[in-house]
Amino acid sequence: MPRYADMSKAELETELAAVRALYDEMVARGLSLNMARGKPSAAQLELSLPMLDVLDATADLAAEDGTDCRNYGVLDGIPEAKRLMARLLDDEPENVIVLGNASLTAMYDAMVRYLLFGALGSEPWGQLGEVTWLCPVPGYDRHFTICEALGIRMIPVPMDEHGPDMDEVERLVAEDASIKGIWCVPKYSNPTGITYSDDVVRRLAAMDTAAPDFRIFWDNAYAVHHFSADAAEQDTVLDIAIACREAGNPDRYLKFGSTSKITFPGAGVAAVAASPANVAEIKRHMSAQAIGHDKLNQLRHARFLDEGRKLAAHMARHGELMAPKFDLVCRRLGEELGEAGIATWTNPRGGYFVSFEGPEGTARRIVELAKEAGVTMTGAGATWPYGDDPADSNIRIAPSLPPLEELDAAMDVFCCCVKRAALEKILAD
């Protein structure tokens, strides 16, 4: 197939007619496939079913420090769970607070605390005229939803293969004291799948900010979500805690993570890791909010994953299920769209998403066409603040949930929709 840019108008019209006929055939198939969110598949969830038997009627339900995990208490997590989550967050157990099942809740709570009470003695952000947050794009829609729900102004900053555009980030934070923080998904980022370079991490830690209480929300959601068990084929990210300490900004970061895509998303364990000063502040406010989280679930996870010692082996089994799906997506995109020269996409080594860039002005049309043909995608624009992708070009592909045969069928539809939208756009222009 020649590149669309090299085809005559007559050739483009002929190609469009063929693509429309193929699309009509796909609509007639009556498919009902969902690729809207990065959910683990049923096969992935089954990997953790043995965890449900860890605490049976004969199990010792006391933590190692003697805490009866059936009862009240232990605000910041039992010791075993703190060690597990410290491994996940690349930190020390004493810097970890173990929470409920969702890191998203922890991030929301952290933002609300700063709005109500400020950060380590600073003026409460909610009493300021405006609070602004930097949002690397394309990025994670649920991060943006937190800001929008709380009335926090968002400024998009572009991402490249190394992470956020640090020249732009440094310029913005140095001149605007209303900018209080930045969202970061540093490893296998959502949705691009890139991992921040050491230089980006160090610059985030060391940059001069007009706001003295600037915070980095470090959402390491995909910390152990490699496709390969071979360390040489896995990404690594520099520890933001060490970088901040070395830069003289030890309180700048909050690390977030959970076992949501490790065990059961609806019944996992979340945690935050931070500096001693931040940990003390968080616990002080938490004491009015909770007596303690689900310690039986913490104990179950700690024993099932052997406090993190079995984490690599467990995630290798996840990778065995995920890798073929990502291979399929990237192979099909290359086969169907590569020669046409109308799109680019990422090919990550871990995480949950492929970031797809179609022709400018076509993303909404592609998603609409796919839905009509029975394939539900993440909404176009979701990867930008306020759902507004100014180029209308980015689509997040989430291959994890469907079985391979359904994913293959979904990619048939998606590629056909991309071709149709691209041809319509070229001919309309």
Sequence and secondary structure as in RCSB ss.txt:
>XXXX:A:sequence
MPRYADMSKAELETELAAVRALYDEMVARGLSLNMARGKPSAAQLELSLPMLDVLDATADLAAEDGTDCRNYGVL
DGIPEAKRLMARLLDDEPENVIVLGNASLTAMYDAMVRYLLFGALGSEPWGQLGEVTWLCPVPGYDRHFTICEAL
GIRMIPVPMDEHGPDMDEVERLVAEDASIKGIWCVPKYSNPTGITYSDDVVRRLAAMDTAAPDFRIFWDNAYAVH
HFSADAAEQDTVLDIAIACREAGNPDRYLKFGSTSKITFPGAGVAAVAASPANVAEIKRHMSAQAIGHDKLNQLR
HARFLDEGRKLAAHMARHGELMAPKFDLVCRRLGEELGEAGIATWTNPRGGYFVSFEGPEGTARRIVELAKEAGV
TMTGAGATWPYGDDPADSNIRIAPSLPPLEELDAAMDVFCCCVKRAALEKILAD
>XXXX:A:secstr
   GGGS HHHHHHHHHHHHHHHHHHHHTT  EEESS    HHHHHTTGGGGGSS TTS  B TTS BTTSS  T
T  HHHHHHHHHHHTS GGGEEE SS HHHHHHHHHHHHHHH STTS  GGGSS  EEEEEES  HHHHHHHHHT
T EEEEEEEETTEE HHHHHHHHHH TTEEEEEE  SS TTT     HHHHHHHHH   SSTT EEEEE TTTT 
BS S GGGS     HHHHHHHTT TTSEEEEEESTTTS GGG  EEEE  HHHHHHHHHHHTTT S   HHHHHH
HHHHTGGGTTHHHHHHHHHHHHHHHHHHHHHHHHHHHTTTT  EE   SBSS EEEE STT HHHHHHHHHHTTE
EE  TTTTSGGG  TTS EEEE  SSS HHHHHHHHHHHHHHHHHHHHHHHHH 
